[in-house]
Structure formats: structure tokens, C-alpha cells
Amino acid sequence: MEIIDYQERYHEDFRKLNMEWLEKYQLAESHDLMVLDDPQGTIIDRGGCIFLALEDGVIAGTAALMKEHEGVYELAKMSVAPAFRGRGISKLLLAKCLEAAKERAAEKITLFSNHQLTTALSLYTQFGFRNIPVEDSPFVTADVKMELVLQA
């Protein structure tokens, strides 16, 4: 398993993996579609990054950091294919995102989620994310907001 930077040739994998969980939990919204249809323009060109977990030529997982403004990034579009779950891939992806945030001198990382995603929420807590009031959410279905402060 290796974590690689996003490449346009993996766009459909990125979109498919994320749409799978969004649809399963009935959480897909127009903001998601905008990002998933144009990850280059909505994430990378705006100072963010996308990482993919690759195993034997198959994209097994995704995670992104979206630049909100100077010093603040949003963890987004984290997904692991069902066949690859339970192998620590989400931990590898999240660790890579934290490393990238620190390289970009991020002060904090925020994320929006939903209470149904208990496994993900547990992972975020393990990595030090803390619940904060849900404000400024681009998502109607986001009823959880968390942040991780990286620098004081």
C-alpha cells in the first residue's frame, strides 16, 4: 500500500469512492458534487491537496485537504473502499493529510461530518480532533464539526 498524490487519471476513482459513502448515508449535496466533479479546480488549484491509497494499481482510499484561508484547512473527502476497510488505510491517509497541513504551516484543520459516521468520528478523535459548534457549514447534513489545532 502506498499513499500517492492525486493525478487526473484517478478522478473517477476519487469521485466513485466518495459518492459511494455519501449515497449510502443519504448525505450527497450540491457542494459535494461540485468538489467531486472538479477536484483539480476546487481543491488543488486553491492550495489544497488530495491523497490516494494505491494497492496493486487499485485506488483503495482517498482524503483531501481543502484550503479555507491562510493557516486553516478542511479535511474532506475521506473514503476507503469496502474491500479495503479494516486495514488501517484511513489512518495512513489522515496521517499524510496532517503531514501536508504542517508542511503548509497550517494552524488548524477543521472537518464537517455527520453523526451516522461513527467509525470516522472515532478515528478523528484518536488523532486529536475535538468537537466544536457547527458553524459556517457548506453542508445541510453536517451535524458535527471538529477541529485539530496544530500550532498555538
C-alpha positions in Angstrom: 0.0 0.0 0.0 1.3 3.4 -0.9 -0.1 6.9 -0.4 0.3 9.0 -3.6 -0.6 12.5 -4.7 -3.8 12.9 -6.8 -3.5 12.5 -10.5 -6.2 13.4 -13.0 -6.2 9.8 -14.3 -7.7 8.8 -10.9 -10.5 11.4 -11.0 -13.3 8.8 -11.5 -11.9 6.6 -8.6 -11.9 9.6 -6.4 -15.4 10.5 -7.3 -16.8 6.9 -7.1 -15.3 6.1 -3.7 -16.8 9.3 -2.2 -20.1 9.1 -3.9 -20.5 5.5 -2.6 -20.5 6.5 1.1 -22.4 9.8 0.5 -25.2 7.9 -1.2 -25.2 5.1 1.4 -25.8 7.6 4.2 -28.0 9.9 2.0 -25.6 12.7 2.6 -24.7 13.8 -1.0 -25.3 17.5 -1.6 -24.6 20.0 -4.3 -21.3 21.1 -2.6 -20.1 17.5 -2.7 -20.9 17.2 -6.4 -19.1 20.5 -7.2 -15.9 19.2 -5.5 -16.1 15.7 -6.8 -16.7 16.9 -10.4 -13.7 19.2 -10.3 -11.2 18.2 -7.6 -8.4 20.0 -9.5 -10.2 23.3 -9.6 -11.9 23.1 -6.2 -9.1 21.6 -4.1 -5.7 21.6 -5.7 -5.7 24.9 -7.6 -6.9 26.6 -4.4 -3.9 25.5 -2.4 -5.2 22.1 -1.2 -4.1 18.6 -1.9 -5.6 15.1 -2.4 -4.0 11.8 -1.4 -4.9 8.4 -2.7 -4.2 5.0 -1.2 -2.9 2.8 -4.0 -2.5 -1.0 -3.9 -1.7 -3.1 -6.9 -2.9 -0.4 -9.3 -6.3 -0.1 -7.4 -7.3 3.1 -5.6 -8.3 1.9 -2.2 -8.9 5.2 -0.5 -8.9 9.0 -0.7 -8.5 12.0 1.5 -8.2 15.7 0.8 -7.2 18.9 2.5 -9.1 22.0 1.2 -7.6 25.4 2.0 -10.2 27.5 3.7 -7.9 30.5 4.2 -4.4 31.2 5.4 -3.5 28.8 8.1 -6.8 26.9 8.1 -7.5 23.7 6.1 -10.5 21.4 6.0 -10.2 17.7 6.0 -12.5 16.4 3.3 -13.5 13.5 1.0 -12.1 10.8 3.1 -13.1 7.3 1.9 -11.9 3.8 1.9 -13.3 1.1 -0.5 -15.3 -1.6 1.3 -12.9 -4.3 0.2 -10.0 -2.5 1.9 -11.6 -1.4 5.2 -10.2 -2.6 8.5 -6.6 -2.4 7.3 -5.6 1.0 8.6 -5.8 2.8 5.3 -7.8 5.7 6.8 -5.1 6.2 9.4 -2.4 6.3 6.7 -4.4 8.9 4.7 -5.2 11.0 7.7 -1.5 11.0 8.9 -0.5 12.1 5.4 -3.0 14.9 5.5 -1.7 16.1 8.8 1.9 16.0 7.5 0.8 18.0 4.5 -1.0 20.5 6.7 2.1 21.0 8.8 4.2 21.5 5.6 1.8 24.3 4.6 2.2 25.9 8.1 -1.5 25.2 8.9 -2.6 26.4 12.3 -5.6 24.2 12.4 -7.7 21.6 10.5 -11.4 21.5 10.6 -13.9 19.0 9.3 -17.6 18.6 8.8 -19.3 15.2 9.3 -22.5 13.5 10.3 -23.3 11.6 13.5 -24.0 8.5 11.4 -20.3 8.1 10.6 -19.3 6.7 13.9 -16.1 4.9 12.7 -14.8 8.1 11.1 -15.7 10.2 14.1 -13.8 7.8 16.4 -10.8 8.0 14.1 -10.8 11.8 14.1 -10.9 11.7 17.9 -8.0 9.3 18.1 -6.0 11.8 16.0 -6.8 14.7 18.5 -9.8 16.4 16.7 -12.3 17.9 19.1 -15.9 18.8 18.6 -16.8 22.4 18.2 -20.1 24.2 17.4 -21.3 23.6 13.8 -20.9 27.0 12.1 -20.3 28.1 8.5 -21.1 24.7 7.1 -21.4 24.3 3.4 -23.5 21.2 4.1 -27.1 20.9 5.3 -26.5 17.4 6.6 -23.4 18.2 8.6 -24.3 18.0 12.2 -20.8 17.5 13.5 -17.8 19.9 13.2 -14.4 19.1 14.6 -11.0 20.8 14.7 -7.5 20.0 15.4 -5.2 22.8 16.5 -1.7 22.3 15.1 0.1 25.5 16.4 -0.5 27.8 19.3 
